[in-house]
Amino acid sequence: MSKKLKYKIAKATGSNYKLNRKIMQLKRSWDEVEGILNGSYKRRRR
């Protein structure tokens, strides 16, 4: 993940550590779902 994205999330949530972690987990989960839907998930895992 880019530092820009992490910085924007931290700024938006007031640097709330727990909330930042939850948002990053949701983003990783969504990235995984997008990969599966696009068919690239299997290719990337190997």
KOLLOTOR-319987 format. One line per 10 residues: number of its first residue (from 0); their letters; for each residue y, z, x of N, C-alpha, C, O, CB. Coordinates in Angstrom, 2 decimals, padded with zeros to 5 digits. Glycine has a CB too. Example, Ala and Ser with C-alpha at 12.3 -4.5 7.8 and 13.67 -1.06 7.14 Angstrom:
KOLLOTOR-319987
0> as> -005.69,007.80,013.19,-004.50,007.80,012.30,-003.30,007.80,013.20,-003.32,008.46,014.24,-004.47,009.05,011.31; -002.25,007.08,012.85,-001.06,007.14,013.67,000.03,007.87,012.90,001.14,008.04,013.41,-000.60,005.72,014.08 $
END
This chain:
KOLLOTOR-319987
0> mskklkykia> -001.18,000.00,000.84,000.00,000.00,000.00,001.24,000.00,000.88,001.27,000.56,001.98,000.00,001.21,-000.95; 002.23,-000.64,000.38,003.46,-000.71,001.15,004.22,000.61,001.07,004.12,001.34,000.08,004.34,-001.87,000.67; 004.96,000.89,002.10,005.77,002.09,002.10,006.86,002.01,001.05,007.29,003.02,000.50,006.39,002.32,003.48; 007.29,000.79,000.76,008.31,000.61,-000.27,007.84,001.15,-001.61,008.57,001.86,-002.29,008.68,-000.86,-000.40; 006.60,000.80,-001.98,006.08,001.23,-003.27,005.98,002.75,-003.32,006.37,003.38,-004.30,004.70,000.59,-003.54; 005.44,003.34,-002.25,005.32,004.79,-002.21,006.69,005.46,-002.27,006.85,006.49,-002.93,004.58,005.22,-000.94; 007.66,004.89,-001.60,009.02,005.44,-001.61,009.61,005.38,-003.01,010.22,006.34,-003.47,009.92,004.68,-000.63; 009.42,004.24,-003.69,009.95,004.09,-005.04,009.32,005.09,-006.00,010.00,005.67,-006.84,009.73,002.66,-005.54; 007.99,005.28,-005.86,007.29,006.24,-006.73,007.81,007.65,-006.47,008.09,008.39,-007.41,005.76,006.17,-006.50; 007.93,008.02,-005.20,008.40,009.36,-004.85,009.82,009.59,-005.38,010.14,010.67,-005.87,008.37,009.56,-003.34 $
10> katgsnykln> 010.64,008.59,-005.27,012.02,008.70,-005.73,012.07,008.85,-007.26,012.85,009.65,-007.79,012.85,007.48,-005.29; 011.24,008.07,-007.95,011.23,008.10,-009.42,010.68,009.42,-009.97,011.11,009.87,-011.03,010.41,006.94,-009.96; 009.74,010.03,-009.25,009.11,011.26,-009.75,009.72,012.52,-009.14,009.23,013.62,-009.38,007.61,011.23,-009.46; 010.77,012.36,-008.38,011.41,013.53,-007.77,010.56,014.15,-006.69,010.61,015.36,-006.49,011.72,014.56,-008.83; 009.77,013.36,-006.00,008.89,013.80,-004.91,007.88,014.85,-005.36,007.50,015.72,-004.58,009.71,014.35,-003.77; 007.44,014.77,-006.61,006.42,015.66,-007.14,005.06,015.20,-006.60,004.55,014.16,-007.01,006.43,015.68,-008.71; 004.49,015.96,-005.67,003.27,015.56,-004.96,002.11,015.26,-005.90,001.45,014.23,-005.76,002.87,016.63,-003.99; 001.85,016.15,-006.85,000.72,015.96,-007.76,000.90,014.71,-008.62,-000.04,013.94,-008.84,000.54,017.19,-008.65; 002.11,014.52,-009.10,002.38,013.35,-009.93,002.28,012.07,-009.10,001.77,011.06,-009.58,003.77,013.46,-010.57; 002.75,012.10,-007.87,002.64,010.94,-006.98,001.18,010.57,-006.75,000.83,009.40,-006.79,003.32,011.22,-005.63 $
20> rkimqlkrsw> 000.33,011.57,-006.52,-001.10,011.30,-006.30,-001.73,010.67,-007.53,-002.52,009.73,-007.40,-001.84,012.60,-005.95; -001.39,011.18,-008.72,-001.95,010.62,-009.96,-001.53,009.17,-010.14,-002.34,008.33,-010.52,-001.51,011.46,-011.17; -000.27,008.88,-009.86,000.22,007.51,-010.00,-000.49,006.59,-009.02,-000.87,005.48,-009.39,001.73,007.45,-009.77; -000.69,007.03,-007.78,-001.36,006.20,-006.78,-002.82,005.98,-007.16,-003.36,004.90,-006.93,-001.26,006.84,-005.39; -003.48,007.01,-007.74,-004.86,006.84,-008.19,-004.93,005.81,-009.31,-005.84,004.98,-009.34,-005.44,008.19,-008.65; -003.98,005.88,-010.24,-003.96,004.92,-011.33,-003.74,003.50,-010.81,-004.35,002.55,-011.29,-002.87,005.29,-012.34; -002.86,003.36,-009.82,-002.60,002.03,-009.26,-003.84,001.48,-008.57,-004.17,000.31,-008.74,-001.43,002.09,-008.28; -004.54,002.32,-007.79,-005.76,001.86,-007.12,-006.81,001.47,-008.15,-007.51,000.47,-007.98,-006.31,002.94,-006.18; -006.92,002.25,-009.23,-007.89,001.93,-010.29,-007.53,000.60,-010.95,-008.40,-000.22,-011.21,-007.94,003.05,-011.34; -006.24,000.41,-011.22,-005.83,-000.83,-011.86,-006.04,-002.02,-010.93,-006.44,-003.09,-011.39,-004.36,-000.76,-012.28 $
30> devegilngs> -005.78,-001.84,-009.63,-006.03,-002.92,-008.67,-007.51,-003.30,-008.67,-007.86,-004.47,-008.56,-005.59,-002.49,-007.25; -008.37,-002.30,-008.80,-009.81,-002.56,-008.84,-010.19,-003.34,-010.10,-010.98,-004.27,-010.05,-010.59,-001.24,-008.77; -009.62,-002.95,-011.23,-009.88,-003.64,-012.50,-009.40,-005.09,-012.41,-010.10,-006.00,-012.84,-009.19,-002.90,-013.68; -008.20,-005.29,-011.87,-007.69,-006.66,-011.71,-008.62,-007.49,-010.83,-008.86,-008.66,-011.11,-006.27,-006.63,-011.11; -009.13,-006.88,-009.77,-010.04,-007.59,-008.89,-011.31,-008.01,-009.60,-011.80,-009.12,-009.40,-010.38,-006.74,-007.72; -011.83,-007.13,-010.43,-013.04,-007.46,-011.18,-012.75,-008.59,-012.17,-013.54,-009.52,-012.30,-013.58,-006.20,-011.94; -011.63,-008.50,-012.85,-011.28,-009.52,-013.82,-011.04,-010.88,-013.16,-011.36,-011.92,-013.73,-010.04,-009.10,-014.61; -010.49,-010.85,-011.98,-010.21,-012.10,-011.27,-011.41,-012.59,-010.46,-011.37,-013.69,-009.92,-009.02,-011.91,-010.35; -012.46,-011.80,-010.38,-013.66,-012.20,-009.67,-013.58,-012.04,-008.17,-014.52,-012.40,-007.46,-013.97,-013.59,-009.99; -012.48,-011.50,-007.67,-012.32,-011.37,-006.23,-012.82,-010.02,-005.73,-012.89,-009.81,-004.52,-010.86,-011.55,-005.85 $
40> ykrrrr> -013.14,-009.11,-006.61,-013.55,-007.77,-006.22,-014.83,-007.82,-005.38,-014.93,-007.14,-004.35,-013.75,-006.89,-007.46; -015.81,-008.61,-005.82,-017.08,-008.68,-005.11,-016.89,-009.27,-003.71,-017.49,-008.79,-002.75,-018.08,-009.52,-005.91; -016.07,-010.30,-003.61,-015.83,-010.92,-002.31,-015.13,-009.98,-001.36,-015.41,-009.99,-000.16,-015.01,-012.19,-002.48; -014.22,-009.18,-001.86,-013.46,-008.26,-001.01,-014.31,-007.10,-000.53,-014.11,-006.62,000.59,-012.24,-007.74,-001.77; -015.26,-006.63,-001.34,-016.08,-005.46,-000.98,-017.07,-005.77,000.12,-017.41,-004.87,000.89,-016.83,-004.96,-002.19; -017.54,-006.99,000.23,-018.57,-007.35,001.21,-018.05,-007.36,002.55,-018.79,-007.64,003.50,-019.17,-008.65,000.92 $
END
